[in-house]
Amino acid sequence: ADHGESLYDHHKLLHGDAYWDTVVNVPLVMRVPGLDGRAEIYDQLVSHVDLMPTLLELVGAVTPADIDGRSMVPLLTGESDEVRDMALVEGGVAKQTARVLKGAVVAPPYMLVRQDRGCDGPPGLDPPRQPGDPGLFLYHLDEDPGQFTNIARQNMPLVEALLGRWQSFRDARAKEATQLELDPAFIAELKANGYNFE
């Protein structure tokens, strides 16, 4: 799956521009013939970007050195207990034009969410923000798996550290970025399906 869905948790349906765990935490099912490993459910953090290096390693191909993904093969074979300690979630169904990018930083057991919609928890827990900027919401997923209580205000050093890691990643990638030129027919297809990627 590329994303999950909100089923009216937090008063939201489908996925839209929300970054709740129910939207960004998706199932991944793998069966690799001939791979010695454990047949079990893993709850370690992985990202969609980890699929390519995993598949390339499994077929014996060379993984490009400049990609963000990491192979999951060491986890599957029991050689490692984790793939990554943090994953970034960005994007949405509409063109991003805001001054501050929406998204999430998943760094178990914490999840930092930057989006318009709040957590529906007790009032007064959101850190202050500039008009028009998305809110900041920090959740301890082990203690609050439903993401109902924003603990950002009392954990601002952690919030700043997670935002710093996110910004460092974006700064490093911005130096390498190039503008993609999309085929007009592809843009028309995206628009017909509700996306705005002009």
Secondary structure as a PSIPRED ss2 file (coil, helix, strand):
# PSIPRED VFORMAT (PSIPRED V4.0)

   1 A C   1.000  0.000  0.000
   2 D C   1.000  0.000  0.000
   3 H C   1.000  0.000  0.000
   4 G C   1.000  0.000  0.000
   5 E C   1.000  0.000  0.000
   6 S E   0.000  0.000  1.000
   7 L E   0.000  0.000  1.000
   8 Y C   1.000  0.000  0.000
   9 D H   0.000  1.000  0.000
  10 H H   0.000  1.000  0.000
  11 H H   0.000  1.000  0.000
  12 K C   1.000  0.000  0.000
  13 L E   0.000  0.000  1.000
  14 L E   0.000  0.000  1.000
  15 H C   1.000  0.000  0.000
  16 G C   1.000  0.000  0.000
  17 D C   1.000  0.000  0.000
  18 A C   1.000  0.000  0.000
  19 Y C   1.000  0.000  0.000
  20 W C   1.000  0.000  0.000
  21 D H   0.000  1.000  0.000
  22 T H   0.000  1.000  0.000
  23 V H   0.000  1.000  0.000
  24 V H   0.000  1.000  0.000
  25 N C   1.000  0.000  0.000
  26 V C   1.000  0.000  0.000
  27 P C   1.000  0.000  0.000
  28 L C   1.000  0.000  0.000
  29 V C   1.000  0.000  0.000
  30 M C   1.000  0.000  0.000
  31 R C   1.000  0.000  0.000
  32 V C   1.000  0.000  0.000
  33 P C   1.000  0.000  0.000
  34 G C   1.000  0.000  0.000
  35 L C   1.000  0.000  0.000
  36 D C   1.000  0.000  0.000
  37 G C   1.000  0.000  0.000
  38 R C   1.000  0.000  0.000
  39 A C   1.000  0.000  0.000
  40 E C   1.000  0.000  0.000
  41 I C   1.000  0.000  0.000
  42 Y C   1.000  0.000  0.000
  43 D C   1.000  0.000  0.000
  44 Q C   1.000  0.000  0.000
  45 L C   1.000  0.000  0.000
  46 V C   1.000  0.000  0.000
  47 S C   1.000  0.000  0.000
  48 H H   0.000  1.000  0.000
  49 V H   0.000  1.000  0.000
  50 D H   0.000  1.000  0.000
  51 L H   0.000  1.000  0.000
  52 M H   0.000  1.000  0.000
  53 P H   0.000  1.000  0.000
  54 T H   0.000  1.000  0.000
  55 L H   0.000  1.000  0.000
  56 L H   0.000  1.000  0.000
  57 E H   0.000  1.000  0.000
  58 L H   0.000  1.000  0.000
  59 V C   1.000  0.000  0.000
  60 G C   1.000  0.000  0.000
  61 A C   1.000  0.000  0.000
  62 V C   1.000  0.000  0.000
  63 T C   1.000  0.000  0.000
  64 P C   1.000  0.000  0.000
  65 A C   1.000  0.000  0.000
  66 D C   1.000  0.000  0.000
  67 I C   1.000  0.000  0.000
  68 D C   1.000  0.000  0.000
  69 G C   1.000  0.000  0.000
  70 R C   1.000  0.000  0.000
  71 S C   1.000  0.000  0.000
  72 M C   1.000  0.000  0.000
  73 V H   0.000  1.000  0.000
  74 P H   0.000  1.000  0.000
  75 L H   0.000  1.000  0.000
  76 L H   0.000  1.000  0.000
  77 T C   1.000  0.000  0.000
  78 G C   1.000  0.000  0.000
  79 E C   1.000  0.000  0.000
  80 S C   1.000  0.000  0.000
  81 D C   1.000  0.000  0.000
  82 E C   1.000  0.000  0.000
  83 V C   1.000  0.000  0.000
  84 R C   1.000  0.000  0.000
  85 D C   1.000  0.000  0.000
  86 M C   1.000  0.000  0.000
  87 A E   0.000  0.000  1.000
  88 L E   0.000  0.000  1.000
  89 V E   0.000  0.000  1.000
  90 E E   0.000  0.000  1.000
  91 G C   1.000  0.000  0.000
  92 G C   1.000  0.000  0.000
  93 V C   1.000  0.000  0.000
  94 A C   1.000  0.000  0.000
  95 K C   1.000  0.000  0.000
  96 Q C   1.000  0.000  0.000
  97 T C   1.000  0.000  0.000
  98 A C   1.000  0.000  0.000
  99 R C   1.000  0.000  0.000
 100 V C   1.000  0.000  0.000
 101 L C   1.000  0.000  0.000
 102 K C   1.000  0.000  0.000
 103 G E   0.000  0.000  1.000
 104 A E   0.000  0.000  1.000
 105 V E   0.000  0.000  1.000
 106 V E   0.000  0.000  1.000
 107 A E   0.000  0.000  1.000
 108 P C   1.000  0.000  0.000
 109 P C   1.000  0.000  0.000
 110 Y E   0.000  0.000  1.000
 111 M E   0.000  0.000  1.000
 112 L E   0.000  0.000  1.000
 113 V E   0.000  0.000  1.000
 114 R E   0.000  0.000  1.000
 115 Q E   0.000  0.000  1.000
 116 D C   1.000  0.000  0.000
 117 R C   1.000  0.000  0.000
 118 G C   1.000  0.000  0.000
 119 C C   1.000  0.000  0.000
 120 D C   1.000  0.000  0.000
 121 G C   1.000  0.000  0.000
 122 P C   1.000  0.000  0.000
 123 P C   1.000  0.000  0.000
 124 G C   1.000  0.000  0.000
 125 L C   1.000  0.000  0.000
 126 D C   1.000  0.000  0.000
 127 P C   1.000  0.000  0.000
 128 P C   1.000  0.000  0.000
 129 R C   1.000  0.000  0.000
 130 Q C   1.000  0.000  0.000
 131 P C   1.000  0.000  0.000
 132 G C   1.000  0.000  0.000
 133 D C   1.000  0.000  0.000
 134 P C   1.000  0.000  0.000
 135 G E   0.000  0.000  1.000
 136 L E   0.000  0.000  1.000
 137 F E   0.000  0.000  1.000
 138 L E   0.000  0.000  1.000
 139 Y E   0.000  0.000  1.000
 140 H E   0.000  0.000  1.000
 141 L C   1.000  0.000  0.000
 142 D C   1.000  0.000  0.000
 143 E C   1.000  0.000  0.000
 144 D C   1.000  0.000  0.000
 145 P C   1.000  0.000  0.000
 146 G C   1.000  0.000  0.000
 147 Q C   1.000  0.000  0.000
 148 F C   1.000  0.000  0.000
 149 T C   1.000  0.000  0.000
 150 N C   1.000  0.000  0.000
 151 I C   1.000  0.000  0.000
 152 A C   1.000  0.000  0.000
 153 R H   0.000  1.000  0.000
 154 Q H   0.000  1.000  0.000
 155 N H   0.000  1.000  0.000
 156 M H   0.000  1.000  0.000
 157 P H   0.000  1.000  0.000
 158 L H   0.000  1.000  0.000
 159 V H   0.000  1.000  0.000
 160 E H   0.000  1.000  0.000
 161 A H   0.000  1.000  0.000
 162 L H   0.000  1.000  0.000
 163 L H   0.000  1.000  0.000
 164 G H   0.000  1.000  0.000
 165 R H   0.000  1.000  0.000
 166 W H   0.000  1.000  0.000
 167 Q H   0.000  1.000  0.000
 168 S H   0.000  1.000  0.000
 169 F H   0.000  1.000  0.000
 170 R H   0.000  1.000  0.000
 171 D H   0.000  1.000  0.000
 172 A H   0.000  1.000  0.000
 173 R H   0.000  1.000  0.000
 174 A H   0.000  1.000  0.000
 175 K C   1.000  0.000  0.000
 176 E C   1.000  0.000  0.000
 177 A C   1.000  0.000  0.000
 178 T C   1.000  0.000  0.000
 179 Q C   1.000  0.000  0.000
 180 L C   1.000  0.000  0.000
 181 E C   1.000  0.000  0.000
 182 L C   1.000  0.000  0.000
 183 D C   1.000  0.000  0.000
 184 P H   0.000  1.000  0.000
 185 A H   0.000  1.000  0.000
 186 F H   0.000  1.000  0.000
 187 I H   0.000  1.000  0.000
 188 A H   0.000  1.000  0.000
 189 E H   0.000  1.000  0.000
 190 L H   0.000  1.000  0.000
 191 K H   0.000  1.000  0.000
 192 A H   0.000  1.000  0.000
 193 N C   1.000  0.000  0.000
 194 G C   1.000  0.000  0.000
 195 Y C   1.000  0.000  0.000
 196 N C   1.000  0.000  0.000
 197 F C   1.000  0.000  0.000
 198 E C   1.000  0.000  0.000
